[in-house]
Amino acid sequence: MRGRRGDRMTINIQEHMAINVCPGPIRPIRQISDYFPRRGPGPEGGGGGGGLGEAPARLAPLALAPPAALLGATTPEDGAEVDSYDSDDATTLGTLEFDLLYDQASCSLHCSILRAKGLKPMDFNGLADPYVKVHLLPGACKANKLKTKTQRNTLNPVWNEDLTYSGITDDDISHKVLRISVCDEDKLSHNEFIGEIRVPLRRLKPSQKKHFNICLERQVPLASPSSMSAALRGISCYLKELEQAEQGPGLLEERGRILLSLSYSSSRRGLLVGILRCAHLAAMDVNGYSDPYVKTYLRPDVDKKSKHKTGVKKKTLNPEFNEEFFYEMELSALATKTLEVTVWDYDIGKSNDFIGGVSLGPGARGEARKHWNDCLRQPDSALERWHTLTSELPPAAGALPSA
């Protein structure tokens, strides 16, 4: 439209858009990848890109850029770790490095949790707050759980922490499995599972440290989210572990361990019984713990004067007592006696719960009988041994005791 000199020319919206949008030949739209430098193997690697003829030669499309280029200024080592849990399903959860040592002399299992690498990101910031927990299987998880500290905002945590199980016997080493789980701690919600490793303890040799660096594995998913199917799944997994370990049903009755010291004193003419500590006791309270104490009897006890009882340790499954009881008796008479040791959970206002017990004497079997015989054969020697507590009540302990 032509106007007079000095008049302002008006253009409708259609003509305005046509002038601004189509002033000449159409140029290709810039890609986001054009703004990231290409780190190709050769100097000529940046000139391609199909129809991106206007892009500089040093720039590359997103599809041709290596994964490290997407991270900007990250180091090649960091980029390799990102590739490790994106490229291979076996390493998608990361790796865990740790040491295991079975000390046969002290009946202890030492777990040294060293470090992890390339863990799966669990938080919105692309990192995680990982910690490690270990369990002995089969067994009550609450009773034998050990846990490291939490490392904040990292996918490559370093712990260097030692976790120790006490009361571990050769029988445990032959059939039990150590489950090591890596989890992400969340303060505002439930902690999240990252991955786990299961190590049969039979792979360990006494007093020889074994080093492991293993990829984490996924947890076996439940067949159905319902609580009933979850419970059935847990029971089936537990029974399967028992079958694989080729153990009898008596293992189901294990309720923890107790460390006892026996010594016959020739000068005092009597038996000195030391209640040192317990480990991995069964949980009897709703909070997942117990309030344990220990009772001892020397049977047969016609006058019912042989009862001794330790103090109560509150809210623990691994109590330390370090208490001693003395039974005045000739060595010849002691050979016909049986020492009954029972562990109970103290409850206020109701009957105390039986946790487990063990009997030492001429009618005992295995380690319990050997400990008793060694005490009689070696007077004035304090002999310490770990014993397995079972759910079987001694005949005279069938009545639930008061506090």
Secondary structure, 3 states (H helix, E strand, C coil): CCCCCCCCCCCCHHHHHHHHHCCCCCCCCCCHHHHCECCCCCCCCCCCCCCCCCCCCCECCHHHCCHHHHHCCCCHHHHHHHHHHHHCHHHCCCEEEEEEEEECCCCEEEEEEEEEECCCCCCCCCCCCEEEEEEEECCCHHHHCEECCCCCCCCCCEEEEEEEEECCCHHHHHHCEEEEEEEECCCCCCCEEEEEEEEEHHHCCCCCCEEEEEECECCCCCCCCCHHHHHHHHHHHHHHHHHHHCCCHHHHHEEEEEEEEEEEECCCCEEEEEEEEEECCCCCCCCCCCCEEEEEEEECCCCCCCCEECCCCCCCCCCEEEEEEEEECCHHHHCCCEEEEEEEECCCCCCCEEEEEEEECCCCCHHHHHHHHHHHHCCCCCEEEEEEEECCCCHHHCCCCCC
